[in-house]
């Protein structure tokens, strides 16, 4: 763990904040954490601020007033203007804080006094500007268009027409109701997300990321394609902690990508593997990303139920990714790293056992005691106490300052985007469009469940390109999820389906932000890296369809039924991965696209329950699976015979490539990229 020194300015991404702004960010983080913990009664049985915070809207306005003003200081434009906007935001939130009880008792959201109306308009504009600064023009434009939609909803065509409101009514509804700015996204942030964000940052700042990376190298660095497999494991764990694909790529990728290149892997492939692993990490419990907590709020279930439901799909994805990495390494003849260059398993565990202890404590509190709201705070406290017992990682005052500064910045960014997305939710709510769009989707799909699923997948992916994953998920949870649920699909599997497809934009061109971030580390071509990531992570395109059609994979069913479905999915994904990579253990490379396609189809027949065209002609799941197994046997025999014939006539159809040196050349001096 490096020792941070207190500097005149500290970096936040590509920015440096002056000392005064840094201390304001730290103060904002401290106030927000205190408010959250006091609301959960972590200090005493009664809230310390009980005389001030009597209803939940008191808490929401206080939290917004602690974080939103900092946006204008962290993302500055003109110093005087930034200070004025920050101060104005504090004044508005303070006014609404003291008026919280009349707002609820007198129903101001449907008819506010004149002063409250003007302040609501000002808060609406300030939030949009904060979203623009923190999240960029894309999410700002979407939030702007949707937030003003109630003003002209009655003039929109056909399915987009809704109830119309005046500008004043719209502003008051956005600012004072619990369906817009303080809608489901913000409430999930206030009640759940803050604690898990704190735990993730604590893990990273105490050296947890390095520990998990060292442990992965110690366990897997020596095997075939070792650094690539290390990237899959370590980036998966780190992604679960950080909840951010880009952050994960730019941290673990700094070590894993050069290590992969050193063993002979092409830069595009190395960056693609890191992007796929980092994307999957956000889908991996127990922490996942902020979207999972919003999902729990939408479904009105405890967060631990979302985490449990997400376990098997996430493990299936990493299983498929691991197989594809192994097959690629075997195809290219890539070796592992020498054991002498790798850390010791025992020494690694001895130096960082308490990271595992903090994880175990978190899981125990989540799953056994079911105290999801307080679990991350207690686990964080335990981690920080244990960290002080480690001479290598013990914090000083400067480290504590850095920790609170990083926490504050992340909380500010999250509150901006979640409150901004709340404007979209509020607009759909006040206009009544959410129900109308659901009925239109059902009408377009007719009786075809597969058509509805494909429409949902494409829509989720497209929105994931232009919006943050959380924003895309929330929009589709309102518009698309009810239509899928009405088609007799399990609600939990439907919401996970939407989340998975929204995440795919991180590894799929033309956007592929995760792949492009990894390409900047690897020094590779961004577009080729995107296509490499798309191929290596291709099992993720099939997994959402598998679990949305078979809810036993999200633990909805008897234990034996769950076990059977998991085995079928594992077997099917195994051959999907091998078909995509064109490799069979013991038989070598498959160059025939027909045989590769046959393995892919066989894997789909085994893993995918109830494929609709087959069901129409009376073929049930048992027959479908038997057909898949027979197709695998046929493809294996065909490959074996082809390999034998190829050797007899001098061709090497089943052989793997020659091992590569560090520059990616085989023994004849031919480069991988030639």
N, C-alpha and C positions, 0 to 999 in steps of 0.2 A: 504494500500500500504506500504510494508516494506521500510525502509530507507536503501539504499545501502551505504556502507562505502567504500571509496577508499582504495583498498588493493594493496599489492605488486604484486598480480596476480589475474586474474579473470577467472572464469570457462567458457568455451565454450563447452557445452556437457560434456565430460569427460576430457577436456583439460584445462590447465591453461596457460595463456599467460603472459609473462613478461611485465613490464610497457612499455619498448620501442616498443615492437611489438604491444601492445594494442594501443599506440598512433599512430603508423603507420596505423593500421586498422581504427582508428577514422579519420585520415587524408584522407585515401582512400575513406571512406564513405562521408566525407564532399566534397571532390573534385568531386566525382561521382554525388552527389545530386546537386551541383552547376552546373555541366555540363548539367545535365538533365533539370533543371529549366531554365537555360540560353537558351538551345535549344528550349524550349517552350515559350521563351520571357516572363517569369513571372516577371522579374524585370523592364524591359522597353519595349517599342515597338520594339526596335532594340536589337540584341544580344550584350551583353557586350563584348563577345569574337569574335565579327564579323570580326575583322581584322585577327584573328587566325583561326577561324572555318568558312570557306567559303562554304564548301560542306559537305554532311553528312558523308563521309568517314573520314574527319577530326575528327568529333565527335566520330565515332566508334573506331578509333585507340586511341583517348584520353581516352575513357571510358575503353577500354580493358587494356590500360597501367596503369590505376589507380587501377584496381582491380585484374587482373590476377597475378601480381608479389606477392601479399599478400598471395596467396595460399601456397607458399613455406615457409612462415613464420608462418601461422596459423597451417599448418600440417607439422611440421618440421621432418627432418631425421638427417642430419649432418649439424651443424650450419654453418660452412664455405661454404659448398656446397649450402645450402639453400640461403644464402646471395648472392652467385655468380649467382645462377639461377634467383633470384629475380631481381638483377641488370641487367642481360643480357636481361630479358624480357622487362624491362623499356627502355633499349637502342634500342631494335628492334622496339618496338611500337613507340618510339620517332622518329626513322628514317623514318618509314612508315608514321607517322603523317606529317612530313615536306615534304614528297614526295607524299602526297595524290593526289594533282592535276595532276602531271605527270602520276601517276598510272592510273587515269581515262582517261585523254586526250590521252595518248599514248597506252592505252590498255595493260598494263603490265601483266594482268592476262593471256594473250596469248603469251607473249614474253617479259620477264623481263630482265634487265641487270644482269650481273653475281653476283654482290654483293647482289642485291635484291633476287636473286634465293637462294643463300646460307642462307640469313636471313629468307627467307620463310621456308626453311627446318628446321632451328633452331626453329622458332615459332611453327611449326607443332609438333615437338618433345616436346617442352616445354608445349604446351597445353595438349598433351596426358599424360604427367607426372602429370600435374595439375589435370586432370580428375581422374587419378589413385589415387592420394592422397585424393581428396575431395569426390569422389563418389564410390571408391572401384574398385575391379578387374573386376567385371561383366561388368559394363558400359565401363570401359577402354578397355576390350577385344573386345567388340562389336564395339566401335569407331575405334580401331586400325584396325580390319579386314576390315571394310567398307572403311576406309580412304585410305588403300593401294590397295583396289580392282581395281581402274583404271589402276594400273601398269600391272596387268595380266588379265584384263577383257576379252581380246580377246581369252584367253585360257580356259575360264570357259565353262562348258557344257550347251547346249541347252538354256533354258530360262534365264540363268544367264549370258550369253555372252553379251558383250557390247563393246563400243569403248575403245580402249587402249591408254594410255598416258605414257610418260616416267616419272621416279621418279621426275625429275626437273619440268616438266610441271604440274604434280599432286600437288607438293608442292606449286608452284606459284598460281595455281587455288584455293587451299585451303586458302592461306593467303591473296590474293589480290582481289579475286572476291567477289561479294555480293551474292553468291549462296552457300557458304560453311561456314567458320567461322562466317562471317557476313551475313549469310542467314536469313531466316524468324525467327528462334528462337531468334537469337541475336537481330534482329531489333525490335521484339516484346518486348524484355527486355528493350532495350534502349528507346523506344518510349512510352511504357505503363506500364510495370511491376514495374519499380522502384518506381513510385508514390504510387501504391497500397501496395507494400511491406512496404513502409514508414508508411502509414496509419495503417496497421495491427500491426506493431511493436509499434507504438504510442499508440494504443488502449490497448495493453497488458501491456505496461510499465506505463501507467497512471492508471491502475487498472480496465480497461474495462472488463477483463475476470472475475474478482471477482464480478463486478456489475451484469453481465449477469447470473452468477451462483447464486448469492443471489436472483435475481429477479425470476429465475426459481424455486428455493426452496420456495420462498414466495408464488408463484402462484400455484405450483403443489405438494409441499412436503407432504401435508396432505392427498392426494387422494390415492386410491388403487395403490400399487406399486409406491408410490410417488418418491422416490429417482431415480428409473429407468427412470421415465418420465422426471425428472429433467435432467438426463444425456442426454436424447434424445434432449431436447430443448437447454440446455446450451452448450453441445458439438457441436451441429449443428451450433450455432452462433459463437462459438470460432473457429471451423474449417474453417468457412467462412473468419474469420479475419486472421488466421495464414497461411492458404493454405497448411498446412502440417498435415497429419494424425497422424504421430508419435508424433510430438510436442504437438498436441491437447490431445492425449491419456495420455501423461506423465504430462500434466498440470491439466486439469479438472478431469482426472481420479483419481488423488491423493485424491480428495474429494468425487467424486460421487461413486467410487467403494467401499470404506469402508462403505459409507452410505447405499448402496444397500445390502451389506453383513449384516449390522446391522439389517435390517428388515427381515432377514431370507432367502435371495436369495443366491444360491450357488455361490462360487467364479468364476466358469467357466461362468455361466450365466451373472453375474455382469460384468465381463471383456468383454464378448461377446457383451453386449449391448453398452458399452462404445466404443468398436472398431467400431461397426456399425454406431453409431451416429457420431463419428469423421470422418469416411469415407464419410458419407453423407454431412458433413459440407463443405468439399472441393468442392462439387457439388452445393452448395447453394449460389446464388447471395446475395448481390451485388459484393462481392470481389472474391470469388472462389479461385482457385489456379492459378499459373502462366500459366498452360496449356490453360486456357480459353483465355488468351491474345494472345497466339500463334495461337489459333483457329481463333480469330478475324482477325489476320494478314493473315492467310491462306485463309480465306473466303473473304478477302478484304471488310469487313464490320466494322462499328463502334463497339467498345466493348459492348456498351449498348444493341445492338441487340442480342449478344450472351447471355448477362445476362438475358434479357427478355425471350429469348427462353428457358433458363434453369430453369426458375421459376417453372412452373407447374410440369415438371418431378421430380425436387428436392422435391417439396411439396408432390407429390404422394408417393415418397419413405419414407419421414418422417411420412406421414399419415399411411402407411403400417407398418412401424416400431413401431409407437405409438400403433397401434391396437394389434400387436403381443406382445408387452410388457404388455399391459393391459390384454390380454388374458392369458398370462403366470402368471401374478400376481393373476388373478382370479382363475386360475387352482390350484395354490399353496396356495391360501388363504392368500396372503401377504397384510399387511395393510400399511397405510401411516405413516408418522412421527407425533408425537404429535405437535399441533400448537404452544405450548409453546416453543418448541425447534427451531422454524422456524423464520426467519427474517420477519419484517413487510413490506408489499408491499409499503405503503406510505413512510416509512422511507428509504427504499431502493431507491425508485424513487427520493426522495428529495436529497439523497446523491450522486446520479449519473445521474441526468437528462441530463447532458450535453453530456454523451455518446450517448444517443438517439438523441440529437440535432446534433452531428457530423454525425451520420448515415443518418439522414434526409437531412442534407446539402449535403452529398455525393450523395444520391439518386436524390435530386433536380438538382444538377449540371449534373449528368449523364443522367437523363431521360428528364428533362424539358429544360435545357439549352444546353444539348448535348455537353458538354465540357469535354469529357472523359479524355483527356490527362492532363488537369490542375486540374480536380475535386479532386483527392486524395491529391494533395499538399495544396489546399485551405482548404479542410476538416481537414487535419492534423494541419494546422496552427490554425484553429478555435478551435480544440480540445485542443491544447497545451495552447492557451490563456485562455480558460475556465478552464483548469486544474489548472492554477496558481491562480484562484479565490477560489479554494477549499482548506481550511486549512488542510484537512486530506490527500490530494493527491499532494499538491504543491511540485514541484521539487526544489532540490538544484543543485549545480554544479556537485556533484557526480552522481546524477540521470541522468543528461544530458550526462555525460561521458558514463555511462552505456548504455544509449539509442543509442548513436552513435556507440558504440562498437558492440552492437547486430546487428544494421543495417548493419554495415560494413561486419561482418562475413556472414550474410545471403546473401548480394549482391555478395560477393566473391564466395560463394558456387553456387549461381544461374548462375553467368556468366561463371563459369567453365563448368557446365553441359550443358548449352544452347549452348555455343560455341563448346563444344565437340560433341553434337548432330548435330550441323551444319556440322561437318565433314561427317556424314552419308548422310545428305541432299546433300552436294556437290558431294560426290561420285556417288550417284544415278543420279544426274544431268549431270555430265560430261561424264558418261558412257552411258546415255540414257536408263538405265535399268528401270526407273520408268514406262515408257509407256509400255515396254515389259512385265513386271510383271502384269500390269493391264489387258492386253489382255489375258495372260495365265490364270488368275483367272476367267475371263468371259468364257473362253473356258471350264475350268473344271466344272464350275457351270451349263453350258448349259442354259436352259431356266428357271431354278428353282430359283426364288427369295429367297425362304426360305433356300435353300442349300447355296446360296451365303451369306446370313445373318449369318447362323450357322458357316460357314467357317470363316467369319469375327469375330464373337464373340469368337470363340476358339483361333484364331490367336491373337486377342487383349489380351485375358487373358494370353496366354502363354508368349507373349512379355512383358506383365505387370509384370510377375514373374521375368524375368531376367534383365529388364531395369527399369529406372524410368518411372513414368506415362507420363511425358512430352516426353521422348525419344521414348517410345512405340507409343504414339499418333502421333508424327511427322512422324515416319517411316510409320505408317499405313495411315496417311493422304496423303502421297505421293503414296503409293502402292495400298492400298485397297479402300480408299474413292472414287477415280474416277470410279472404277468398280461398286460400289454400286450406284453412281450417274447416271451412264449410264444405270442402271436398273430402271430408272425413280423414284428414291427416292429423297426426298428433301435434298439439300446439307447440310443445318444446322442440320437436324435430323441425317444425316449420321455421321457427325463429332461428335455430342453428343453421338451417339451410340458407336462409337469407344472409346470415353473418358470414358463412363460408364463401358464398359467391361474391359478396362485397369485398372480401379480403383478396380475391383472386387478381384484382387490378394491380396489386403490388408486384406480381411476377409475370403479368401478361402484357405484351406490347399492344398498342403503341405507347402506353404510359409506363407501366412497370417501374414504379418509383423505387421499390426495394432493390430490383435488379440494377437500376441505374446508379443507385448509391453504392452498391457493391462494385460496379464497374469503375467508379471513381477511385476505389481503393486498389483494385486489381490492375488499373491502367489498361482496361480492355475496351472494345467497341461496345457502346451502350446497347444498340439494337441487337447485335449478335448475342450479348449477354442476356437480354430479355428472352430471346428465343431459346437459349440454353436453359434458362430457369424454367421456362414454360414446359420444355421436354422433361427435365429432371423432376419437376414437381407435378407432373401430369396426373398422378393418381388423385390429386385433390379435386380434379374436375369430375371424378366419378363418385367419390366418397359421399358428398351431400345427397346425391340421388339414392345411394344405398341406404343411408340411415333414415332419410325422410320416408322411404317406402317400407322400411323395417324398423319400427320404433324399439324393438328389443335391443338394438345396438345403442340406444340411449338409456338402457336399463329399465325399459317398460315391459315387464313380463316376468315369468317364472325363471328361476336360476338356470334350469336345464335349457329352456328356450333361448336365454341370453347366451349361454355357453355354445350352443349349436350355431347360432347366428354369427358369433364371433369367429368360430372355426371356419365357417363357410366364407366369411368376409376375408379372413387372413389368407385362406387358400386361393380365393379369387384374385385378391390384390397381388399376391405373389406372382401369378402368371400374367396379370395386366402389366406389372412392372417389368418382368422379363421380356414380354412381347414388345414393349416400347423400346427397351434398350437393345433387343436383339441378342440375347445371351441365354444359354441354358447351362447350369452346372453340369460338369462331367462331359458335356458335348461341345462347349465352346461357343463361338460366335455364330449367329444365324444371319446370313446375308440376304436370304430370300424374304422379300417383303410379304409374300403370300403366307409363309410359315409364321412370320412375326405377327401378321394380322390374325392368323388362326389362333395363336396363343392369347392375343388380346381379347378376341371374341370369346374364347373359352373361359377366360377369367371373368368377363362380364356376365356370362351365363351362370356362373357359379355364385358370384358375389351379389348380383343385382336381383332382388326378389320380384317376381311377378312382372316381367317385361310385357308391356301392354299388347303389342302385336301378337305375341305367342298366346296370351290369355284369350284373345278373340277367337282363336281356332282350337281352344280346348286343351292347350298344353299347360299343365300345372307346374309348380315349382320343382317337384321331384323329377319330372321328365326333363325340365330345363337344365337342372343340375347334372343329371346323367348324361345329357347331350354334351355339356361342357367337359365332363371328365373324359368321355370318349374322344372328343376333339383333341384334348391334350395328349392322350395316348397316341392318337394318329399323328399329331405334329412331332412328337418326340421320336417315334419310329421313323418317320419321314426324314427328320434331321439326321438321325443316326445312319440311315442308309445313304443319305446324300454325302455325309462326311466320309463314309467308307468309299463310295464311288469316287469322290473328289481326290482321295489319297491315291487311289489306283491309277488315276489319269494325271497325277502330278499337281492337282489343285489342292489347296488347304482350306476347304470351306469351314471346317470346324475349329481351326486353330485360332488362338488369340494373337493379338499383335505382339511384336517384340517389345521388351521393356524399354522405357524411355529414360534418357538422362535428364539432368536438371533443366536443360534448355528445351525439353520436349522432343528430342531427336532419338530415333531408334539406332540400332547398331550399324545401319547402313548410312546414317547421317541424314535421314529424311525427317523433316520437321512435321509435327502434327498438323500444322496449319497449311502445309503445302498440298 
